[in-house]
Amino acid sequence: MGREARAIADWRGQTAQVKALLESHEIVLRGAIRARIPRSDVTTVATMGGRLDLLAAGEPLVLTLGEPEAGKWAAALLRPPPSLADKLGVSTSKRAFVTGSLADGTLRTALAGATTEVLSDATLIVAVLERTADLDAAFAVAESASHLAIWCVYPKGRGGSVGDSQVRNYLRERGYIDSKTSAVSDRLTATRYVLRKNP
């Protein structure tokens, strides 16, 4: 989704200029008014003359965005947010080869019916990384199918034994570049890597 605009916001008795971001699961207001409003709280979406009128958790939120931006925001809000399967690019016809454990329920649900145990049938690789040794195992698979993108799934923050900078450094040293990220669950995040093409 990822829309961003300068707007005048009317929210909870305050009116001010803000930077407004429309993310896949929330509206973020930054500036004089700061708020994070889950999309699931938005029950009404209407536009009038460059103004976007929303009802969020029973409270009115008005964003004056101007035309045609207000209409674009309304259209985006009325579309259902992409599922995790959509973000990863998997489906029954685009199957993933999985390395590591599918213990996380959110990831397991997203991949249901969209995995294969035959690497040559896969359109991408999903590598669940819980410890450093998982990186070596994932890379061994990726090396044997270097034309496939690999989604590396690992714990968020600094608490996990495998982290973002470790994964990035490991794969960049081996010729891969990161091209996309996605939240997976409260505990996990994912980054997509592809083999860098020779200049």
C-alpha positions as CSV (number, residue, x, y, z in Angstrom):
1,M,0.0,0.0,0.0
2,G,2.5,2.6,1.2
3,R,1.0,6.0,0.4
4,E,2.4,9.1,2.0
5,A,1.2,12.7,1.9
6,R,1.2,16.1,3.7
7,A,-2.2,16.8,5.1
8,I,-4.2,18.8,7.5
9,A,-5.5,16.4,10.1
10,D,-8.5,16.9,12.4
11,W,-8.3,14.2,15.2
12,R,-9.5,14.1,18.7
13,G,-10.1,17.9,19.0
14,Q,-6.8,18.9,17.4
15,T,-6.2,20.4,13.9
16,A,-2.6,20.5,12.5
17,Q,-0.4,19.8,9.5
18,V,0.9,16.3,9.6
19,K,2.8,13.8,7.5
20,A,0.2,11.0,6.9
21,L,1.3,7.5,5.9
22,L,-1.1,4.8,4.8
23,E,0.5,1.4,5.6
24,S,-0.9,-2.0,4.9
25,H,-2.3,-2.4,8.4
26,E,-2.5,1.2,9.9
27,I,-2.6,4.9,9.3
28,V,0.3,6.8,10.8
29,L,0.2,10.5,11.6
30,R,3.5,12.3,12.3
31,G,4.1,15.9,13.2
32,A,2.0,18.1,15.5
33,I,-0.5,15.2,15.8
34,R,1.0,11.8,16.4
35,A,-1.2,8.7,16.1
36,R,-1.2,5.1,14.8
37,I,-4.6,4.0,13.8
38,P,-5.2,0.3,12.9
39,R,-7.0,-0.1,9.6
40,S,-9.2,-2.6,11.3
41,D,-10.6,0.3,13.4
42,V,-11.7,2.2,10.3
43,T,-15.4,1.6,9.6
44,T,-16.4,4.5,7.4
45,V,-14.5,6.0,4.4
46,A,-15.8,9.0,2.4
47,T,-14.4,11.8,0.3
48,M,-15.6,15.3,-0.5
49,G,-13.6,18.0,-2.2
50,G,-10.1,16.8,-1.4
51,R,-11.1,15.8,2.1
52,L,-11.0,12.3,3.4
53,D,-13.5,11.6,6.2
54,L,-13.0,8.5,8.2
55,L,-14.6,6.9,11.3
56,A,-11.9,5.1,13.3
57,A,-12.9,3.2,16.5
58,G,-16.0,5.4,16.6
59,E,-14.0,8.7,16.4
60,P,-14.0,11.0,13.3
61,L,-10.6,11.5,11.5
62,V,-10.5,14.1,8.7
63,L,-7.5,14.4,6.5
64,T,-7.4,17.3,4.0
65,L,-5.2,15.8,1.3
66,G,-6.4,17.7,-1.8
67,E,-7.5,16.2,-5.1
68,P,-6.8,13.6,-6.4
69,E,-4.9,12.3,-3.4
70,A,-8.0,12.0,-1.2
71,G,-9.7,9.8,-3.8
72,K,-6.5,7.6,-4.1
73,W,-6.4,7.2,-0.3
74,A,-10.1,6.3,-0.2
75,A,-9.7,3.7,-2.9
76,A,-6.7,2.2,-1.1
77,L,-8.5,2.0,2.2
78,L,-11.5,0.3,0.6
79,R,-9.3,-2.5,-0.8
80,P,-8.5,-5.3,1.6
81,P,-4.9,-5.2,2.8
82,P,-2.6,-7.8,1.2
83,S,-2.2,-11.1,3.0
84,L,1.1,-12.4,4.1
85,A,0.9,-14.9,1.3
86,D,0.4,-12.1,-1.2
87,K,3.4,-10.2,0.3
88,L,5.6,-13.3,0.0
89,G,4.4,-14.0,-3.5
90,V,3.2,-17.6,-2.8
91,S,0.0,-19.4,-3.9
92,T,-1.1,-22.8,-4.9
93,S,0.5,-22.1,-8.3
94,K,3.6,-20.3,-6.9
95,R,5.0,-22.7,-4.4
96,A,7.8,-22.2,-1.9
97,F,10.5,-24.6,-0.9
98,V,10.9,-24.2,2.9
99,T,14.0,-24.7,5.0
100,G,13.8,-24.5,8.8
101,S,10.9,-25.0,11.1
102,L,7.3,-23.7,10.4
103,A,6.6,-23.4,14.1
104,D,5.1,-19.8,13.8
105,G,1.4,-20.1,13.2
106,T,1.0,-17.0,11.1
107,L,3.8,-18.1,8.7
108,R,2.4,-21.7,8.6
109,T,-1.1,-20.3,7.7
110,A,0.3,-18.1,4.9
111,L,2.2,-21.0,3.4
112,A,-0.7,-23.6,3.7
113,G,-1.1,-25.3,0.4
114,A,1.7,-23.2,-1.2
115,T,4.8,-25.3,-0.4
116,T,6.7,-28.0,-2.2
117,E,9.3,-30.5,-1.1
118,V,10.8,-30.6,-4.6
119,L,13.2,-27.6,-5.2
120,S,12.8,-27.7,-8.9
121,D,9.1,-27.2,-8.5
122,A,9.5,-24.1,-6.4
123,T,9.2,-20.5,-7.5
124,L,11.0,-19.2,-4.4
125,I,12.7,-20.3,-1.2
126,V,11.5,-19.5,2.4
127,A,14.2,-20.0,4.9
128,V,13.2,-19.8,8.6
129,L,16.3,-18.8,10.6
130,E,16.3,-19.5,14.3
131,R,20.1,-20.0,14.8
132,T,23.3,-19.2,12.9
133,A,23.6,-22.8,11.5
134,D,20.2,-22.2,9.7
135,L,21.9,-19.6,7.6
136,D,24.4,-22.1,6.2
137,A,21.7,-24.6,5.5
138,A,19.5,-22.0,3.7
139,F,22.5,-20.8,1.6
140,A,23.3,-24.4,0.6
141,V,19.8,-24.7,-0.8
142,A,19.9,-21.2,-2.4
143,E,23.2,-22.0,-4.1
144,S,21.7,-25.0,-5.8
145,A,18.8,-22.9,-7.2
146,S,20.4,-19.5,-7.5
147,H,17.7,-18.2,-9.9
148,L,15.2,-18.3,-7.1
149,A,14.6,-15.4,-4.7
150,I,15.0,-16.4,-1.0
151,W,12.9,-15.0,1.8
152,C,14.8,-15.1,5.1
153,V,12.5,-15.2,8.1
154,Y,14.0,-14.4,11.5
155,P,13.2,-13.0,14.9
156,K,12.5,-9.2,15.2
157,G,14.8,-7.0,17.3
158,R,17.9,-7.9,19.1
159,G,16.6,-10.8,21.2
160,G,17.1,-13.5,18.6
161,S,20.2,-15.5,17.9
162,V,19.9,-14.5,14.2
163,G,19.3,-10.8,13.4
164,D,18.9,-8.5,10.4
165,S,22.5,-7.3,10.1
166,Q,23.9,-10.8,10.4
167,V,21.6,-12.1,7.7
168,R,22.3,-9.1,5.4
169,N,26.1,-9.3,5.9
170,Y,26.1,-13.1,5.3
171,L,24.2,-13.0,2.1
172,R,25.8,-9.8,0.7
173,E,29.2,-11.4,1.1
174,R,27.9,-14.2,-1.1
175,G,26.6,-12.0,-3.8
176,Y,22.9,-11.5,-2.8
177,I,21.1,-8.2,-2.4
178,D,18.0,-7.5,-0.3
179,S,15.0,-6.2,-2.3
180,K,12.0,-6.3,0.0
181,T,10.9,-6.6,3.6
182,S,7.7,-7.7,5.3
183,A,6.4,-8.2,8.8
184,V,5.5,-11.8,9.4
185,S,4.1,-11.9,12.9
186,D,4.6,-10.2,16.3
187,R,7.8,-12.2,16.6
188,L,9.1,-12.6,13.1
189,T,10.1,-10.4,10.2
190,A,11.3,-11.3,6.6
191,T,13.6,-10.0,4.0
192,R,13.7,-11.0,0.4
193,Y,17.1,-11.6,-1.3
194,V,18.1,-12.2,-4.9
195,L,21.4,-13.0,-6.4
196,R,23.1,-9.9,-7.8
197,K,23.3,-10.0,-11.6
198,N,26.8,-9.6,-13.0
199,P,27.3,-6.1,-14.5
